[in-house]
Amino acid sequence: MTDTAPERRVLADRLEKAGALRTPHWRAAVESVPRELFLHPGVFLPVDGGRWQPVNALGTAPAEWTRIVYRNESLTTQLDGHLTTDQTDEPVTGVPTSSSTMPTTVIGMIEELGVEEGHHVLEIGTGTGYSSALMCHRLGEDNVTTVEVDPDIAARADLALETAGYSTWTVTGDGLLGHPTRAPYDRVIATCAVRRIPHTWIRQTKPGGIILATLGSWPYGTGLAKVTVGEGGIAEGRIIGRSSFMQARSQFTAPVSGDLSARTAYADSERGTKLPPTMLHEWMPAFLTQLAAPGAQFIRAVTSKGNPLLYVFDPDRESFAEFIANDTEWTVRQGGPISLWDDIEQTLVAWREAGSPDISAVRLRITEQSHTYWIGGRPALRWQHRVV
């Protein structure tokens, strides 16, 4: 086996220079845990045409495999919920459903947890097991519980952890439930995105404990929430920055598909927009849209002639907004019980009037009944999402 200790030291230097790695304990973990153990049988690398090239650890030159492993990049390990690199030799299409997250993100989040000796940590989303191993190195395997909903992924992670010398509590099941045998935890960290933080996580966290999770259902426009659990099942905190993870399968939202023109054939209103819908390509407006319309999906399509089409759909509330470009202006057609774009546009206008604050200005309070978000003291920048 190739000795990758030099590459691990270089990775630690890179993470420290980027500001993600800040403490000696976590540097020791990065330098000690071989990332390659957690990437078997291999990874999918993006190639032209939206396809993925399988690259297996076995059969790849050791130097090349090491170079791939120690990139500061997310490396896809599964497509479409089942396909791994040992099942195909040719480039394939598919949607990534598991990966080894970019080390900068992994370490940055772990550092934000503020763990101390003796802390018990619950990790939601074992994935490859690399971040689990880092925490086991720092805290000891008896203090780390990790949950993975996919049994195949969990089995591979278990094998990798054992190879690395760790035998932690790996639980296969619903990644939103945790493992009450070990409750209460001092820290909870999610390596997947959720539309809301389940109250089960709060109930399994000690008062004063911290939960770190990515909120949102879009592939971008999501925020990393850091909340502190108080008495009475209440957690409070804020969005500390941008973050992007694959959606938790228990909260996965099926994308709108089918004949979009048929879905938008009958509109209840039509008007010019105050703001262009192209703003939703930007991170903060996309995040705000998910606060203003929690079930919204932003859809980009093209006509048979190649002209771009933009839509916002809310399947749960059977509402839509269709946007039509007219030179430098936009027209919006809205249909359904909810005027989607009215709600979204009101939020975006209020955000601009407030000086376009960054995502870190968003505060958050969670109870068993609701998630409440706000920016400053402006009523137009306050949203309450009831838990059904």
Protein Blocks (a to p, Z undefined) as FASTA:
>chain_A
ZZfklmmmmmmmmmmmnomambfklmmmmmmmcfklmmcfbdcdddehhiacdddfbhpa
fklmmmmmmpccdddfbeehlacfklccbdcedddfbdcddfklmmmmmmmnopaehiac
ddehjknommmmmmmmmnopklpccddfblklmmmmmmmmmmnopacdddeddfklopmk
lpccfbdcdfbdcfbdcfklmmmpcehiacdddedjbfghiacddddddehhiacdddfb
dcdddddfklcccddedjfklmmmpcfbdcddfbdfklmmpmklmmmmmmmmmmbccddd
ddfkopacdddddfknopacddddehjaccdddedjbdfklmmmmmmmmmmmnopaafkl
pccdddfkbccddehjbfklcccdddZZ
